[in-house]
Amino acid sequence: IGLASWWLAGAEGMSRLISLWMGYVEAMPTNYPESMMNFRSLMVFASPIVGTTGAIVATIAAMAVTAVAGVWVWVRHPGPDDALRSGAGTYAASSAVSWHAHVHLALPLMALLMAGSPWIPRRRAVVSLMVLAPSLAFALAALLVDAGFAHRLAGWSFLAVNLTVLGNSIHGSRSPTLGSASELGPKVGSCAPGEGD
């Protein structure tokens, strides 16, 4: 892969790539951890308030608990019908504990939520709210406050979404009947008793 990249980009292109990598090491502004949808963004925000050591310890503890929870949803996994909910919980947990997770990484999560039987049709409005509320908050904050605050608010909003999805997945793994097909009503095309004879 390295040789192919060298052949395609040439020496100058590879030099620019290395410079880009080194820029990230030196806290390149485009990293902007304050706007991420993970615990790292909260650590950056809390450091001036509680001190660097306190923020780091709290962040590591939160990341550890969240990571365990993201795996635990599969331990008591109710069955194949709810695999999408467990997958959404694990994806949300990984986004929250990831060191680099901007809000665009929530797009696959939204696809998992909209495709999962436990979330539709009853929870379609809730899923839509989780998508639209952070976006609306971002737009209003950008217009009324400033762009920096808007990006931070978007990151924190989607961190809340990640933790909400994870919490729902944990609750579903403890309650196998939650969100089952029977709770959501008859499937499309099914007949009530006595019909279709």
N, C-alpha and C positions, 0 to 999 in steps of 0.2 A: 504494500500500500504506500509506503514511504517513497519507493522508487517511482511508482506511478504518479504520485503527487508531485514529485520533483520534475518528472517529465512534462506534466501538464502545466505546472505553475512556473517552473524555472527557478533559478537561484534567487531572483528578486522576490518572487512570490513566496518562496519558503522563508526568506528573510523577514518578510512582512508578517507571516504567520507566527514566527518565533517572537517577533516584537509584540504582536497582539497577546500572546500567552504571557510574556513578561509584564505587559501592562496590567493583566489581571492580578498577577502576584503583587504588584505595587498599588493595589486598591484602585483599579481603573474606574472612573466615574460610572461607566455603563453597568458595572456590577449592581450598584445602587441597592444594597441589601435592605434598606429601609422600606422599599416598596414590595418586598417579597411576601408570599402568602405562607410563611413558615415561622417557626419559633426564633429563627435568627433575627428576623425583623424586630420582634419584641425585645430581644437581647440588646440590639443596637439602641432601641428607644429607652430601655430601662437602665442602661449602663450609667448615664449621667445622674440618675435619680438614686439608685441603690448601690452604685459602685460596680466596677467591672467584675470583680470576683463574685459578688452576689448575683449579678445578672448571668454570668457564665454557669454558676452552680445551678441556678433555677432553670436555665435553659436546658442543660444536660439532663436534669431530672425530668423535665417535661418531655423531652425528646425520647428518653428511655421508656417512660410510661406509655407514650403514644405508639412507639415502635412495637412494644409488647402487645398492646391492644390491637394493632393492625394485623398481627399474626394470630391472636387469640380468636378473632372472629371466625377463623377456619377450624378451630379446635372443636367447637360445638356447632359446626356448620349444619343447618337443618336439612339440607338436601340439594339436589341439582337444580331445583326450580329457583332457589334463592342464591345461586352462585354469583349472579350479577351484583346483588346487594353486598355480599361478602367481598367481591372484587372491588366494588366502589369504596367500601370501608378501608380496604388495604391501600388502595390508590390514594385516598384522602390522607391516610396516616403517613404514607411515604412522602406526600407533598409537604405535610406539616413538619416532618423531621428532616427533610432534605436541606442541604446547605445552600442550594441555589434553586429556587423555585419561584419564578415570576408568575403573575396571574394567568398568563396565556396557557399555562400547564393545566388549568382547570377545565379546558375544553374536553379532553378525553373523559374527565370525571362526569361532566354533564351528559355526555353520550351514554355512559354507563347507567346513570340515573334514569334517563328517559327510556332506555331500552329494558330496564329491569322490571319484571312483573310486580315486585312489591311496591314500586313507586307509582304505578299507573293503574287505573285512571284516577283513583282517589287522591293521590299525592301530586298529580300533575301541576296543580296550582302552587304547591309548596316548592316544587323543583323550579318552576318558573320564577318564583319569588327569590330563590337563592341565586338565580342567574341575573335577574333584573335589578334587585336591590343594590348589590355592590356597584353595578354599572351606573345606576342612577346617582348613587352617593358620590361616585367618582366625578361624574359630570357636574353635579351641583357644587362640590367642593372646589373643582377647578375654576368654575365661574365666579363663585362667591368668596373664595379664600385665595389659594394659589395652587400652582401645579404640583409643587412638592408635597403639600399636605394631601392633595387629591390622590397621589400615587401611594402614599403611606396608608391612607384610608382604604384604598382598594385592596392593598395587601392584607391589612387586618381583617377586612370584611370577608375575603376569601379564606383566610385562616379560620375564621369562625364557621364558614361553610364546611371546610374540611373537617373540623371537629364535630359539627352537627351530623354530617354524614357518617362519620366513624361511630358516634354515639348511637345513631339509628341502627347501624349494622350490628353493634354489640347487643342492643336491645332485641333485635331480630334473632340473633343467634341464641339468646336466652329464652325467647318465646317463639318456638318453631311455627306456631300458627299465625303469627303476626304477618300481615300482608300476603297471606296465602290466597290461592285462587278462589277458595270458598268465601273468604272475607270480602274479596273485591267484587263478588257477584258472578253471575253466569258468564261464560265466555261468549264472544261474538259468534252467532250462528247456532248456539245451543238452544235446546227447546225445554220448556217447562214441562213438568210431569203431565202426561195426558195429551201433550201436543205432538204433532208429527207422526201419530199412529196411522 
